[in-house]
Every structure is written in C-alpha cells, then in structure tokens.
Amino acid sequence: MIRPHVKRAFKYRFYPTDAQAAELSRTFGCVRKVYNMALQARTEAWTLRQERVNYNATSAMLTGWKRTGELSYLSEVSSVPLQQALRHLQGAFANFWQKRAKYPTFKSRKKSRRSAEYTSSAFRFRDGRLTLAKMDQPLDIVWSRPLPQGAAPSTVTVSQDSAGRWFVALLCEDRPTMPAPVNPAVGIDAGITSLVTLSTGEKITNPRHQRKDRERLAKAQRELSRKAKGSNNRARARLKVAKVHARIADRRRDFLHKLTTRLVRENQTVVIEDLTVRNMLGNHTLARAISDASWTEMRSMLEYKAQWYGRDLVTIDRWFPSSKLCSACGVIAARMPLNVRAWECACGARHDRDVNAARNILAAGLAVTACGDGVRPQRSTPGGQSSAKQEVVPPQRTRAAAQSRG
C-alpha cells in the first residue's frame, strides 16, 4: 500500500576531520550562547515590562550582538544554525503558552545536547556528498542505509552525543510503503519479564539490556568516582561511562525498532494501554526494570510508524481492569497481586495473567473503534456502562497460582 508523502529523518554516523570537528564545536557553542541570551532577553522583557518578544525581535537582537566586540565571534560561524536556535526557542515558548510543556530552560555546556540545524541555504548535497557551510570538504558519512530515491534533504542536523560520536540527520520527504497486514488487530500487554504479550498468546522476552552491562557500567562508574574533578583522567573516565550508556541505549533502541516495525507490519490495528510510566517509577523495587523496558519509547515508535504506514493505534484507559477481567465471561476478580501469574475464574476458565490482559485490551480497543464505547471502569459517579461487564468475584472464588514476580 502506498502512503502520502511524509517527513522522515535519516540518521547516519560520520567522522569529521580535525578542522570540521573544531568548526562544529564552535557552532555548537555559539548556538547555545544565542539560545541562552535570547531566552534571558525574553524572560526579562516579560518580567520587567510585561512585554512579549517574538522571533523577529530576537533575530534583530542577534544582528546587534554580532556587531559588538565581545560577541563578534558569532559572525565566525554560519548564521543559519543561530537563526534556527531562535526558531526552536520560539517553538518552546509556543508549547509553553499552549500548556504542552514547561517554561524553557537555559542550555548547559555539560548536560545539554550538542547540535546544530542547517537549512537548505547552508549546505550542499550532490551525488551523495554533503558539505556544510564554512567547510571546504564534504563530511565522511557512513551510509548505513540508502536515502529514498530522488530525495533532497530540506534540513540537516549535526549532533555529537556524550560518548563523543558524531551524527548527521537528513530530513527528507518520503512515501513509505507497507505490505497488506496479516492480522486485522492485536492487543498488547506491556510487562517486565515479557516485554510485550500479544493477544495471540505470543510472549516476547525482555532482553534487559541494562542488566547485561550492569557490571561493566558499575566498574566504569567506580573508576570515574576516583578521578580528580577537572583532570584529564576524569574526562577520559567520563567518556568510558558514556560509551557504556550509549551501548545500552543503542541495543535497546535497535530491539524496539525491530519489534514495533514487526507489530505495525503484521497488524492493521494495534491496541495498547495508556501506562503512566512516571508514576510507576515511584515503585523503587521495579523502577530500574521499568526504565530498562522503555515502554514510553516503544509507544512513541508505534505512534509515528502507525501514522506513516496507515495503521490504526488505539489506546485504552489505564484504569481498565485488563488483568482482573476474565476474557471468557467478563467477571472481574476482586484482587490480582503482581505475583499472581495464572488464575482460574469461577466460570472454569484458566488464564495466563498477561495473555488474558492482552485479550481484554484487544476487546476493549475494538469496542472503542466500533461504537466509541468507553473503557474506563464505572465508578460511583453517574456515567455510561463500560463495554466490559462490571461484576466482581468474591475473593474466595478466585484461585491463583503464585509464580515469580515479573
């Protein structure tokens, strides 16, 4: 099936020369400086004079800053990344005013992401060779996958991660294609022992990438703690820690990409639960395992891939009792502790906890798409009856087989 054109970023690793690395490092510093100065100017204007400063006003300020002796070095780098930093600040304020984000914060030299964005007027892309403004040679890019045929990048974003690796992301128009789905719909229950359990009964084991590298990470962190602050040895030790973290993140992201692509490829409708991961991290016993599972990133991937390929993603309410609800008769058990991995309903049906939850999630999602029915459990306040039967089984009638926590 052919989909309409969408904007997609294709990210590649590259290896700059010493001159290119120095130029990009100067650009990163100037981008951070301009962003912070514009943020300070806009904050002071509102605090002192109740005046809103927009992008055009900060662009005029940038011109004045370049003419001063103290900030003349801003003219030594390409002006396009500096203008883009002001546009990003304008977007941050727009999100704040519309209550989608908190008030913008200052960029830190040590903690903030090092990046610079170039528009089409500040780079040249010909015959697979990318040359940025203020540079004489093209970047040495490792083309790990081809760009879409005939694609012309509209923007290029250069970044450097905490492990010292350089990346370039090319934003292109693409028309992604996807074969016809094998299944009409699937329900997904997220977990820890099994990262996802499908309504078909399939369980996909959680790779636990952080656990595999935990000893290596602990050793690197111990070595970092022994180094004197500000020393070159500490800088090298910090880089080792960052490389371990990067290895964990890369492997986790690769696994999630393959998993989400498969789910979107095989199913027309994907139904998931709206999990509040931030609140769940308050459980200090499971916080590390929940973070390593990265449910939020998986959901984000499912969202944009479903949009790209014309699939439907349905999210049901987090209060829906998917684990306690019998998928056979619709009866809800009174209690279902985490250590209960299998249970038997009064109707005689035996359930695997996760498979039963996935089937209930699928049924609730199909009810939403079919008739717009709600999936929030009915409470004391008046409201429509949920598509799930709200009957509670007495505790003595629920027989559970306790297994290991997962």
C-alpha positions as CSV (number, residue, x, y, z in Angstrom):
1,M,0.0,0.0,0.0
2,I,1.3,3.5,-1.0
3,R,1.0,6.2,1.6
4,P,1.1,10.0,1.1
5,H,4.4,11.9,1.4
6,V,5.7,12.3,5.0
7,K,8.8,13.9,6.5
8,R,11.3,11.4,7.7
9,A,14.8,11.9,9.3
10,F,17.5,9.5,8.2
11,K,20.3,9.5,10.8
12,Y,23.9,8.4,10.0
13,R,27.2,8.4,11.7
14,F,30.1,10.4,10.3
15,Y,33.8,11.0,11.1
16,P,34.8,14.7,10.8
17,T,38.3,15.9,10.2
18,D,40.0,17.9,12.9
19,A,39.1,21.2,11.2
20,Q,35.5,20.1,10.7
21,A,35.2,19.0,14.4
22,A,36.6,22.3,15.5
23,E,34.2,24.2,13.3
24,L,31.2,22.2,14.5
25,S,32.3,22.6,18.2
26,R,32.4,26.4,17.7
27,T,29.0,26.3,16.1
28,F,27.5,24.2,19.0
29,G,28.9,26.8,21.5
30,C,27.5,29.7,19.5
31,V,24.1,28.1,19.2
32,R,24.0,27.5,22.9
33,K,25.1,31.1,23.6
34,V,22.5,32.7,21.3
35,Y,19.7,30.5,22.7
36,N,20.5,31.4,26.3
37,M,20.9,35.1,25.5
38,A,17.6,35.2,23.7
39,L,15.9,33.3,26.5
40,Q,17.2,35.7,29.0
41,A,16.1,38.7,26.9
42,R,12.6,37.4,26.5
43,T,12.3,36.5,30.2
44,E,13.5,40.0,31.3
45,A,11.2,41.7,28.9
46,W,8.2,39.9,30.3
47,T,9.2,40.1,34.0
48,L,10.1,43.7,34.0
49,R,7.9,45.3,31.3
50,Q,5.2,42.6,30.7
51,E,6.3,42.6,27.1
52,R,6.3,39.6,24.8
53,V,9.3,39.3,22.5
54,N,8.8,37.2,19.3
55,Y,11.2,35.6,16.9
56,N,11.6,38.7,14.7
57,A,12.7,40.8,17.7
58,T,15.3,38.2,18.8
59,S,16.6,38.0,15.2
60,A,17.2,41.7,15.3
61,M,18.9,41.3,18.6
62,L,21.2,38.7,17.1
63,T,22.3,41.2,14.4
64,G,23.2,43.7,17.1
65,W,25.1,41.1,19.2
66,K,27.3,40.3,16.2
67,R,28.4,43.9,15.9
68,T,29.7,44.2,19.5
69,G,33.3,43.5,20.2
70,E,32.5,41.0,22.9
71,L,30.3,38.8,20.7
72,S,31.9,39.3,17.4
73,Y,32.9,35.7,17.3
74,L,29.2,34.9,16.5
75,S,30.0,36.0,12.9
76,E,32.7,33.4,12.5
77,V,30.2,30.5,12.2
78,S,27.3,30.0,9.8
79,S,24.4,32.3,10.6
80,V,21.7,29.6,9.8
81,P,22.2,27.4,12.9
82,L,22.0,30.6,15.0
83,Q,18.7,31.6,13.4
84,Q,17.4,28.1,13.8
85,A,18.2,28.2,17.5
86,L,15.9,31.3,17.8
87,R,13.2,29.4,15.9
88,H,13.5,26.5,18.3
89,L,13.2,28.9,21.2
90,Q,10.0,30.4,19.6
91,G,8.6,26.9,19.4
92,A,9.5,26.2,23.0
93,F,7.6,29.3,24.1
94,A,4.6,28.3,21.9
95,N,4.5,25.0,23.6
96,F,4.6,26.7,27.0
97,W,1.8,29.1,26.2
98,Q,-0.4,26.3,24.9
99,K,0.4,24.3,28.1
100,R,2.1,21.5,26.3
101,A,5.5,22.0,28.1
102,K,7.1,23.8,30.9
103,Y,8.9,27.1,30.7
104,P,12.0,27.0,28.5
105,T,15.3,26.4,30.4
106,F,18.8,27.5,29.7
107,K,21.1,25.2,27.8
108,S,24.1,23.7,29.8
109,R,27.5,23.3,28.3
110,K,27.9,20.0,30.1
111,K,24.4,18.5,30.0
112,S,22.5,19.8,27.0
113,R,22.5,18.1,23.7
114,R,25.2,19.4,21.3
115,S,23.5,20.0,18.0
116,A,23.1,22.5,15.1
117,E,20.5,22.6,12.4
118,Y,21.2,23.7,8.8
119,T,18.6,24.6,6.3
120,S,19.0,24.2,2.5
121,S,20.8,27.5,2.1
122,A,23.6,26.4,4.4
123,F,24.6,23.0,2.9
124,R,25.2,21.4,-0.4
125,F,24.1,17.8,-1.2
126,R,25.2,16.4,-4.5
127,D,25.9,12.9,-5.6
128,G,25.7,11.5,-2.1
129,R,28.2,14.1,-0.7
130,L,27.1,16.5,2.0
131,T,29.1,19.8,2.5
132,L,28.1,22.2,5.2
133,A,28.6,26.0,5.3
134,K,32.0,27.2,6.3
135,M,33.6,23.9,5.3
136,D,35.7,23.1,2.3
137,Q,35.3,19.3,2.3
138,P,32.2,17.0,2.5
139,L,31.5,15.0,5.6
140,D,32.8,11.5,5.8
141,I,29.4,9.8,6.3
142,V,28.8,6.1,6.8
143,W,25.8,5.5,4.6
144,S,24.4,2.5,6.6
145,R,21.1,2.7,4.5
146,P,20.2,4.5,1.3
147,L,18.1,7.6,1.2
148,P,14.8,7.4,-0.6
149,Q,15.3,7.5,-4.4
150,G,15.4,11.1,-5.6
151,A,15.2,12.5,-2.0
152,A,16.5,16.0,-1.5
153,P,17.2,16.9,2.2
154,S,15.3,20.0,3.4
155,T,17.3,20.3,6.7
156,V,20.4,18.7,8.1
157,T,21.0,18.4,11.9
158,V,24.5,17.7,13.1
159,S,24.9,16.4,16.6
160,Q,27.5,14.9,19.0
161,D,26.5,12.6,21.8
162,S,28.0,12.2,25.2
163,A,30.2,9.3,24.0
164,G,31.9,11.6,21.5
165,R,30.2,10.1,18.4
166,W,29.1,12.4,15.6
167,F,25.8,12.0,13.8
168,V,24.0,13.8,10.9
169,A,20.2,13.6,10.4
170,L,18.8,14.4,7.0
171,L,15.1,15.4,6.9
172,C,13.6,14.2,3.6
173,E,10.2,13.7,2.0
174,D,9.4,10.0,1.7
175,R,6.4,7.9,0.6
176,P,6.8,4.7,2.8
177,T,5.2,1.5,1.6
178,M,4.0,-1.3,3.7
179,P,2.5,-4.7,2.7
180,A,-1.0,-5.6,3.5
181,P,-1.4,-6.6,7.1
182,V,-1.6,-10.3,8.1
183,N,-3.9,-9.8,11.1
184,P,-6.8,-7.3,11.4
185,A,-6.0,-6.4,15.0
186,V,-3.8,-7.3,18.0
187,G,-3.8,-6.4,21.7
188,I,-0.5,-5.7,23.5
189,D,0.1,-6.0,27.2
190,A,3.4,-4.5,28.3
191,G,5.4,-6.2,31.1
192,I,8.8,-6.7,32.6
193,T,9.7,-10.4,32.3
194,S,7.9,-10.5,28.9
195,L,8.4,-7.1,27.3
196,V,5.1,-7.5,25.4
197,T,2.4,-10.2,25.4
198,L,0.2,-10.4,22.4
199,S,-3.5,-11.3,22.3
200,T,-2.5,-14.2,20.1
201,G,-0.7,-15.8,23.1
202,E,2.8,-15.0,21.9
203,K,5.2,-13.6,24.5
204,I,8.4,-11.6,23.6
205,T,11.0,-11.8,26.3
206,N,12.5,-8.6,27.6
207,P,16.2,-8.5,26.6
208,R,17.1,-6.5,29.8
209,H,20.0,-4.7,28.0
210,Q,20.9,-2.7,31.1
211,R,21.2,-5.9,33.3
212,K,23.7,-7.4,30.8
213,D,26.0,-4.4,31.0
214,R,25.5,-3.6,34.7
215,E,28.9,-4.9,35.8
216,R,30.7,-3.1,33.1
217,L,28.8,0.1,33.9
218,A,29.5,-0.2,37.6
219,K,33.2,-0.7,37.0
220,A,33.4,2.4,34.8
221,Q,31.5,4.5,37.3
222,R,33.8,3.4,40.2
223,E,36.8,4.4,38.1
224,L,35.2,7.7,37.4
225,S,34.5,8.4,41.1
226,R,38.2,8.0,41.9
227,K,39.4,10.6,39.4
228,A,40.1,14.2,40.5
229,K,37.5,16.7,39.3
230,G,38.7,18.8,36.3
231,S,41.5,16.4,35.4
232,N,42.1,14.8,32.0
233,N,41.9,11.4,33.6
234,R,38.4,12.2,34.8
235,A,37.4,13.3,31.3
236,R,38.6,10.0,29.9
237,A,36.8,8.1,32.6
238,R,33.6,10.0,32.0
239,L,33.9,9.1,28.3
240,K,34.1,5.4,29.2
241,V,30.9,5.7,31.3
242,A,29.2,7.5,28.4
243,K,30.2,4.7,25.9
244,V,28.7,2.0,28.1
245,H,25.4,4.0,28.4
246,A,25.5,4.5,24.6
247,R,25.9,0.8,24.0
248,I,22.9,0.0,26.2
249,A,20.8,2.7,24.6
250,D,21.8,1.6,21.0
251,R,20.9,-2.0,21.6
252,R,17.6,-1.2,23.3
253,R,16.6,1.2,20.5
254,D,17.5,-1.4,17.9
255,F,15.4,-4.0,19.5
256,L,12.4,-1.7,19.9
257,H,12.6,-0.6,16.3
258,K,12.6,-4.2,15.1
259,L,9.7,-5.1,17.4
260,T,7.5,-2.1,16.6
261,T,8.1,-2.4,12.9
262,R,7.0,-6.0,13.0
263,L,3.9,-5.2,15.0
264,V,2.9,-2.4,12.6
265,R,3.7,-4.5,9.6
266,E,1.6,-7.5,10.6
267,N,-1.5,-5.8,12.1
268,Q,-3.9,-3.2,10.8
269,T,-5.0,-2.2,14.3
270,V,-2.7,-2.2,17.4
271,V,-4.3,-1.7,20.8
272,I,-2.2,-0.7,23.8
273,E,-2.7,0.5,27.3
274,D,-2.2,4.1,28.4
275,L,0.5,3.5,31.1
276,T,1.7,6.3,33.4
277,V,5.3,5.3,33.5
278,R,6.3,8.3,35.5
279,N,4.0,7.3,38.4
280,M,5.1,3.7,38.1
281,L,8.7,4.7,38.6
282,G,7.8,5.6,42.2
283,N,7.9,1.8,42.9
284,H,11.6,1.6,43.9
285,T,11.6,-2.2,43.7
286,L,10.7,-2.1,40.0
287,A,11.9,1.3,38.9
288,R,15.1,0.1,37.3
289,A,13.4,-2.7,35.4
290,I,10.6,-0.4,34.2
291,S,13.2,2.1,33.0
292,D,15.1,-0.6,31.1
293,A,11.9,-1.8,29.5
294,S,11.4,1.7,27.9
295,W,7.7,1.4,27.4
296,T,7.4,5.1,26.6
297,E,9.8,4.9,23.7
298,M,8.1,1.8,22.4
299,R,4.7,3.6,22.4
300,S,6.3,6.6,20.7
301,M,7.6,4.4,17.9
302,L,4.2,2.7,17.5
303,E,2.5,6.0,17.2
304,Y,4.6,7.5,14.4
305,K,5.1,4.2,12.5
306,A,1.3,3.6,12.5
307,Q,0.8,7.1,11.1
308,W,3.5,6.5,8.4
309,Y,2.0,3.3,7.2
310,G,-1.7,3.9,7.6
311,R,-2.3,1.6,10.5
312,D,-4.6,2.3,13.5
313,L,-3.3,2.7,17.0
314,V,-5.9,2.6,19.8
315,T,-5.0,3.5,23.4
316,I,-7.4,2.4,26.2
317,D,-7.7,4.0,29.6
318,R,-5.1,3.0,32.1
319,W,-7.8,2.2,34.7
320,F,-9.3,-0.5,32.6
321,P,-9.0,-3.8,34.6
322,S,-7.3,-5.8,31.9
323,S,-5.6,-8.2,34.3
324,K,-8.5,-8.8,36.6
325,L,-11.2,-9.2,34.0
326,C,-12.0,-12.7,32.8
327,S,-11.8,-12.7,29.0
328,A,-14.2,-15.7,28.8
329,C,-17.2,-14.5,31.0
330,G,-16.5,-10.8,31.8
331,V,-16.3,-11.3,35.5
332,I,-13.8,-9.1,37.4
333,A,-11.7,-10.6,40.2
334,A,-11.5,-8.7,43.5
335,R,-7.7,-8.8,43.8
336,M,-4.9,-9.6,41.5
337,P,-1.4,-9.1,43.1
338,L,1.6,-8.8,40.9
339,N,2.9,-12.2,42.0
340,V,-0.2,-14.0,40.6
341,R,0.8,-15.0,37.1
342,A,-2.0,-17.5,36.4
343,W,-5.5,-17.8,37.8
344,E,-8.8,-19.6,37.4
345,C,-12.2,-17.9,37.1
346,A,-15.4,-19.1,38.7
347,C,-16.6,-20.0,35.2
348,G,-13.9,-22.6,35.0
349,A,-11.6,-20.7,32.5
350,R,-7.9,-20.8,33.4
351,H,-5.9,-17.7,32.4
352,D,-2.3,-16.7,32.0
353,R,-2.3,-13.3,33.5
354,D,-0.5,-11.5,30.6
355,V,-2.3,-13.3,27.8
356,N,-5.7,-12.6,29.4
357,A,-4.8,-8.9,29.8
358,A,-3.8,-8.7,26.1
359,R,-7.0,-10.3,25.0
360,N,-9.1,-7.9,27.2
361,I,-7.1,-4.9,25.8
362,L,-7.9,-6.0,22.3
363,A,-11.6,-6.4,23.0
364,A,-11.8,-3.0,24.7
365,G,-9.9,-1.4,21.8
366,L,-12.2,-3.0,19.2
367,A,-15.2,-1.7,21.2
368,V,-13.8,1.8,21.1
369,T,-13.3,1.7,17.3
370,A,-16.6,0.0,16.6
371,C,-19.0,2.2,18.6
372,G,-16.9,4.7,20.6
373,D,-17.7,2.9,23.8
374,G,-15.7,3.9,26.8
375,V,-13.2,1.6,28.6
376,R,-12.9,3.4,31.9
377,P,-14.3,1.3,34.8
378,Q,-17.6,2.6,36.1
379,R,-17.3,4.4,39.4
380,S,-19.6,6.0,41.9
381,T,-20.3,9.0,39.6
382,P,-23.0,8.6,37.0
383,G,-21.9,7.6,33.6
384,G,-22.4,5.1,30.8
385,Q,-21.8,1.4,31.3
386,S,-18.4,0.3,30.1
387,S,-18.1,-2.3,27.3
388,A,-16.6,-4.6,30.0
389,K,-19.0,-6.3,32.4
390,Q,-18.5,-4.9,35.9
391,E,-19.2,-7.9,38.1
392,V,-16.9,-8.6,41.0
393,V,-16.0,-12.2,42.0
394,P,-15.6,-12.8,45.8
395,P,-12.0,-13.4,46.8
396,Q,-12.7,-17.0,48.0
397,R,-13.9,-17.9,44.5
398,T,-10.7,-16.9,42.8
399,R,-7.9,-19.5,42.8
400,A,-4.5,-18.1,41.8
401,A,-1.2,-19.9,41.3
402,A,1.6,-17.7,42.6
403,Q,4.7,-17.6,40.5
404,S,7.9,-15.5,40.3
405,R,7.4,-11.7,40.1
406,G,7.9,-10.3,36.5
